[in-house]
């Protein structure tokens, strides 16, 4: 996962595309989306069938850090659930739930968000990629993933960037489980259970001057490394390890269709397993979702 600055226009296009896709899936009119300057972080305006995103902190966070896409997608999916409730039951039902504490509409919104499998943020990433240059060869995809525009570099400059990235990432330093906080360790146990692979907390160098590295997969050792910061919350950790696990199971690199497809498949499997209760023993105590 990388850090890249986005524009507010990029985010609005992305959100509208997501809402259109979801509305088609649920066979309801697609809500509009707009940015407000005050109010809740994200809410559904039932009077205008509009999802409203607050410009701060949600939009500003996503504009600065592309790894915040899963949080944006989750918030959007939750509010889309209210649009589904409104369509299914009608305005009078929805207004009554607003007056009575929103409980039933909230439950339905949660159910819809879960159905949309928003754990990975991969759909948001895929749609965002459609706004960016994407007809790259393998070297160009690697350079793009490092935060650079391939068209502005010579072939030699691209190769040097990739080689420098490989040297940087070779400096990954695994941490002992005993070095982690109880919350981080609890999250690490969860992602190990999910992946059934060797997953280690580690200090991971940035892959380039323009990105941060939240996780990485080593093909030589078949180990997944995740930064301790990602282990602070379960959602971010699960998103990261699914991304890295997809490298292992698909054999594909970042930006390749096979990798994106594998992420979506793995995310769906995780959602089903969570609903089935497979990981319940990891979701208590010091764990923070």
C-alpha positions as CSV (number, residue, x, y, z in Angstrom):
1,X,0.0,0.0,0.0
2,X,1.3,3.4,-0.8
3,X,0.8,7.1,0.0
4,X,-0.3,9.3,-2.8
5,X,-2.1,12.6,-2.8
6,X,-5.5,12.7,-4.4
7,X,-7.8,15.6,-5.3
8,X,-11.2,16.2,-3.9
9,X,-12.5,15.7,-7.5
10,X,-10.8,12.3,-7.6
11,X,-12.5,11.2,-4.4
12,X,-16.0,12.4,-5.5
13,X,-15.7,10.5,-8.8
14,X,-14.6,7.5,-6.9
15,X,-17.5,7.7,-4.5
16,X,-20.0,8.2,-7.2
17,X,-18.7,5.2,-9.1
18,X,-18.9,3.0,-6.0
19,X,-22.5,4.2,-5.3
20,X,-23.5,3.6,-8.9
21,X,-22.0,0.0,-8.7
22,X,-23.7,-0.8,-5.4
23,X,-27.0,0.7,-6.5
24,X,-27.0,-1.5,-9.6
25,X,-26.3,-4.5,-7.4
26,X,-29.2,-3.7,-5.0
27,X,-31.5,-2.5,-7.8
28,X,-32.1,0.9,-6.3
29,X,-31.7,4.5,-7.6
30,X,-28.1,5.6,-7.1
31,X,-27.6,8.3,-4.4
32,X,-25.8,11.5,-5.2
33,X,-22.6,12.4,-3.3
34,X,-21.3,15.7,-2.2
35,X,-18.9,17.3,0.2
36,X,-20.0,19.4,3.1
37,X,-18.0,21.8,5.2
38,X,-19.4,20.8,8.5
39,X,-21.5,18.1,10.1
40,X,-20.9,14.4,10.6
41,X,-17.9,12.7,9.0
42,X,-20.3,10.9,6.6
43,X,-24.1,10.8,6.6
44,X,-27.1,10.1,4.4
45,X,-29.4,12.9,3.6
46,X,-32.7,11.1,3.1
47,X,-34.5,14.2,1.8
48,X,-32.3,14.5,-1.2
49,X,-31.0,10.8,-1.5
50,X,-27.5,12.1,-1.1
51,X,-24.5,10.7,0.8
52,X,-22.7,13.7,2.4
53,X,-18.9,13.4,3.1
54,X,-17.4,15.9,5.5
55,X,-14.4,17.6,4.0
56,X,-12.5,17.2,7.3
57,X,-11.3,14.9,8.6
58,X,-12.4,12.1,6.2
59,X,-11.8,13.8,2.8
60,X,-8.6,15.5,3.9
61,X,-7.3,12.2,5.2
62,X,-8.0,10.3,2.0
63,X,-6.6,13.2,-0.1
64,X,-3.3,12.9,1.7
65,X,-3.1,9.1,2.1
66,X,-4.3,6.6,-0.3
67,X,-4.2,3.8,2.3
68,X,-7.2,5.6,3.9
69,X,-9.4,4.2,1.0
70,X,-10.8,1.3,3.1
71,X,-12.0,3.7,5.7
72,X,-13.7,5.9,3.0
73,X,-15.3,2.8,1.4
74,X,-16.6,1.5,4.7
75,X,-18.1,4.9,5.7
76,X,-19.7,5.2,2.2
77,X,-21.0,1.6,2.3
78,X,-22.6,2.2,5.7
79,X,-24.4,5.3,4.6
80,X,-25.4,3.5,1.4
81,X,-27.2,1.0,3.6
82,X,-29.5,3.8,4.7
83,X,-30.3,4.5,1.1
84,X,-31.2,0.8,0.7
85,X,-33.4,1.0,3.9
86,X,-35.2,4.0,2.4
87,X,-35.8,2.3,-0.9
88,X,-37.0,-0.9,0.7
89,X,-39.4,0.5,3.3
90,X,-40.2,4.0,2.1
91,X,-39.7,7.5,3.5
92,X,-42.3,7.3,6.3
93,X,-40.6,4.2,7.8
94,X,-37.2,5.8,7.5
95,X,-38.3,9.1,9.1
96,X,-39.9,7.1,11.9
97,X,-36.6,5.3,12.5
98,X,-34.8,8.6,12.6
99,X,-37.1,9.8,15.3
100,X,-36.8,6.6,17.3
101,X,-33.1,6.5,17.5
102,X,-32.3,5.0,14.1
103,X,-31.7,1.6,15.6
104,X,-33.3,-0.6,12.9
105,X,-32.0,1.5,10.0
106,X,-28.6,1.3,11.5
107,X,-28.7,-2.5,11.7
108,X,-29.8,-2.6,8.1
109,X,-27.0,-0.3,7.1
110,X,-24.5,-2.5,8.9
111,X,-25.9,-5.5,7.1
112,X,-25.6,-3.8,3.7
113,X,-22.0,-2.7,4.5
114,X,-21.1,-6.2,5.4
115,X,-22.6,-7.6,2.2
116,X,-20.5,-5.2,0.2
117,X,-17.3,-6.9,1.6
118,X,-15.6,-3.6,2.3
119,X,-12.8,-5.1,4.3
120,X,-10.1,-4.8,1.6
121,X,-10.9,-1.4,0.1
122,X,-10.0,-3.2,-3.2
123,X,-13.0,-2.0,-5.1
124,X,-12.2,1.6,-4.2
125,X,-8.6,1.1,-5.4
126,X,-9.7,-0.6,-8.6
127,X,-12.1,2.2,-9.5
128,X,-9.5,4.8,-8.6
129,X,-7.0,3.1,-10.9
130,X,-9.5,3.6,-13.7
131,X,-8.8,7.3,-13.5
132,X,-5.0,6.8,-13.7
133,X,-2.8,5.6,-16.5
134,X,-2.9,1.9,-16.5
135,X,-1.6,0.4,-19.8
136,X,1.8,-0.2,-18.3
137,X,4.3,-3.0,-18.8
138,X,5.7,-4.8,-15.8
139,X,8.5,-2.2,-15.2
140,X,6.0,0.7,-15.6
141,X,3.6,-0.9,-13.1
142,X,6.4,-1.2,-10.5
143,X,7.4,2.4,-11.0
144,X,3.8,3.5,-10.8
145,X,3.5,1.6,-7.5
146,X,6.5,3.5,-6.2
147,X,4.7,6.8,-6.7
148,X,6.2,7.9,-10.0
149,X,4.8,8.6,-13.4
150,X,6.4,6.1,-15.8
151,X,6.0,8.5,-18.8
152,X,8.2,11.1,-17.2
153,X,11.2,8.7,-16.7
154,X,13.8,7.1,-19.0
155,X,14.0,3.3,-19.0
156,X,17.3,3.6,-17.1
157,X,15.7,5.8,-14.4
158,X,12.9,3.3,-14.0
159,X,15.3,0.4,-13.5
160,X,17.3,2.4,-11.0
161,X,14.1,3.2,-9.0
162,X,13.1,-0.4,-8.9
163,X,16.6,-1.6,-7.9
164,X,16.7,1.1,-5.2
165,X,13.3,-0.1,-3.9
166,X,14.6,-3.7,-3.7
167,X,17.7,-2.6,-1.7
168,X,15.5,-0.5,0.7
169,X,13.1,-3.4,1.3
170,X,15.9,-5.8,1.9
171,X,16.5,-3.8,5.1
172,X,13.2,-5.1,6.7
173,X,13.7,-5.8,10.4
174,X,11.4,-8.4,11.9
175,X,10.2,-7.7,15.4
176,X,9.7,-10.2,18.2
177,X,6.1,-10.8,19.4
178,X,7.3,-9.7,22.8
179,X,8.1,-6.2,21.3
180,X,4.4,-5.6,20.6
181,X,1.7,-4.1,22.7
182,X,-1.2,-6.4,23.8
183,X,-3.4,-4.8,21.1
184,X,-0.9,-5.2,18.3
185,X,-0.2,-8.8,19.4
186,X,-3.9,-9.6,19.4
187,X,-4.3,-8.3,15.9
188,X,-1.2,-10.2,14.7
189,X,-2.7,-13.4,16.0
190,X,-5.9,-12.7,14.0
191,X,-4.1,-12.1,10.7
192,X,-2.0,-15.2,11.2
193,X,-5.2,-17.2,11.7
194,X,-6.7,-15.6,8.5
195,X,-3.7,-16.1,6.3
196,X,-2.4,-19.5,7.7
197,X,1.0,-18.1,6.6
198,X,4.2,-16.8,8.3
199,X,3.2,-13.2,9.3
200,X,5.6,-11.1,11.2
201,X,5.5,-7.6,12.6
202,X,8.5,-5.7,11.2
203,X,10.0,-2.3,10.7
204,X,9.7,-1.9,7.0
205,X,11.7,0.8,5.1
206,X,9.7,3.0,2.7
207,X,9.8,1.5,-0.8
208,X,10.7,4.9,-2.3
209,X,10.8,8.5,-1.3
210,X,7.2,8.9,-2.3
211,X,5.5,6.1,-0.6
212,X,5.3,4.3,2.8
213,X,5.2,0.6,3.1
214,X,2.5,-0.8,5.4
215,X,3.3,-4.5,4.5
216,X,5.4,-6.6,2.2
217,X,5.6,-10.2,0.9
218,X,9.0,-11.9,0.5
219,X,8.9,-14.5,-2.3
220,X,12.2,-15.9,-1.2
221,X,11.0,-16.7,2.3
222,X,7.3,-16.8,1.7
223,X,6.8,-14.5,4.7
224,X,4.5,-11.6,5.1
225,X,5.7,-8.6,7.0
226,X,3.4,-5.9,8.5
227,X,4.3,-2.7,10.2
228,X,3.4,-2.4,13.9
229,X,1.4,0.8,13.1
230,X,-0.9,-1.3,10.9
231,X,-1.5,-3.7,13.8
232,X,-3.1,-0.9,15.9
233,X,-6.5,-1.7,14.4
234,X,-7.8,-4.9,13.0
235,X,-9.4,-3.5,9.8
236,X,-6.2,-1.9,8.6
237,X,-4.2,-5.1,9.4
238,X,-6.6,-7.4,7.6
239,X,-6.6,-5.1,4.6
240,X,-2.8,-5.1,4.5
241,X,-2.3,-8.9,4.9
242,X,-5.0,-9.7,2.3
243,X,-3.1,-7.5,-0.2
244,X,0.2,-9.3,0.6
245,X,-1.4,-12.7,0.8
246,X,-2.7,-12.2,-2.8
247,X,0.9,-11.9,-4.0
248,X,1.5,-15.4,-2.6
249,X,-1.6,-17.1,-3.8
250,X,-1.8,-15.4,-7.3
251,X,2.0,-15.1,-8.0
252,X,1.1,-11.7,-9.5
253,X,2.6,-8.2,-8.8
254,X,1.0,-5.0,-7.8
255,X,-1.1,-3.5,-10.6
256,X,-1.7,-6.8,-12.4
257,X,-5.3,-7.9,-12.9
258,X,-4.6,-11.3,-11.4
259,X,-3.5,-9.6,-8.1
260,X,-6.6,-7.4,-7.9
261,X,-8.9,-10.4,-8.7
262,X,-7.2,-12.5,-6.0
263,X,-7.6,-9.7,-3.4
264,X,-11.3,-9.5,-4.1
265,X,-11.7,-13.3,-3.8
266,X,-9.7,-13.4,-0.5
267,X,-11.6,-10.5,1.0
268,X,-14.9,-12.3,0.3
269,X,-13.6,-15.5,1.9
270,X,-12.6,-13.5,5.0
271,X,-16.0,-11.8,5.3
272,X,-17.7,-15.2,5.1
273,X,-15.4,-16.7,7.7
274,X,-15.9,-13.7,10.1
275,X,-19.7,-14.1,9.7
276,X,-19.3,-17.8,10.4
277,X,-17.5,-17.0,13.7
278,X,-14.2,-18.7,12.7
279,X,-12.1,-15.9,14.3
280,X,-14.3,-15.1,17.3
281,X,-11.6,-16.1,19.8
282,X,-9.3,-13.5,18.3
283,X,-11.9,-10.7,18.5
284,X,-11.9,-10.0,22.2
285,X,-9.6,-8.8,25.0
286,X,-7.1,-6.3,23.7
287,X,-8.2,-6.6,20.1
288,X,-9.4,-3.3,18.5
289,X,-11.3,-3.6,15.2
